[in-house]
């Protein structure tokens, strides 16, 4: 039986994912240091509103409120015994919203990093990571998630552990890493490394790519790196809405809906099939992205680094992590960034 995401990807040449979970929940009253996953049980209406905001804005895929729903992270809140419960609730609420939408909307079970460092630099073993991710995956599966969505991973072994957990759970999955250190993940993985690694897994992801990181321009440079490897596997681009700034006691992302609309079209033209936002991306951004993807024609050629920088602002580093250091570094203060 074909899963919902694969079916959609056979019917469409691009899909819109969702935006920020944390930004939206903080706007609803979540405070720093709280575990968002507890809201799946304690404040389910808020989580329904989170999901519905993305669906109403046109998202074809939305991620469940389970990013930190593994035992290691939940232990910080004395909730490590509630992994299955909280993940199941996250997916059940998502299933409810998706099924009420009147169209095919994919419920993607979010799985973030454990927060621990893998051996040999840290104490987290591969088997322990698999066990934690598998427990989370089973909860998301029980709740009705269509696909698992591994995101914001830095270490290759942790990515592989999540892949193994998806295999044990019998679930299709997607997986992104965060390239936030001069075109590399915190653990040194490049776009080329990830594109090659996914093809070595016994259960490869349905789609792979990048999320979060620095800004939208940097993320698209990484997407071009994926595309340069010639992989036919669908690519995911889920970039932040601009650059974070500390304003009046709050973190504010300065990317406007117009900027994110440009980003979405550029992401598609860079080779991405699944396009969404990460930190700072609100339903207003998503609506603009959807409209742009529906109305602007596909470019005949992949965008150049100059074109990306001109539209979205300069890159945060000269290097893209692959050894190709060529490329513009305009002033970060793009005329269209200020919101």
BELQUI-V717249 format. One record per helix or strand of 3 or more residues. SS is the DSSP state (H for helix, E for strand). FROM is the first residue (numbers start at 1). TO is the last residue. If there is no record, write none. Layout:
ss=(SS	SS)
from=(FROM	FROM)
to=(TO	TO)
//
This chain:
ss=(H	H	H	H	E	H	H	E	H	E	H	E	H	E	H	E	E	E	H	E	H	H)
from=(4	22	36	44	61	71	80	106	126	147	156	173	191	207	216	234	244	250	257	274	283	305)
to=(11	27	42	56	63	77	99	111	143	153	169	177	200	212	228	239	247	253	270	277	295	312)
//
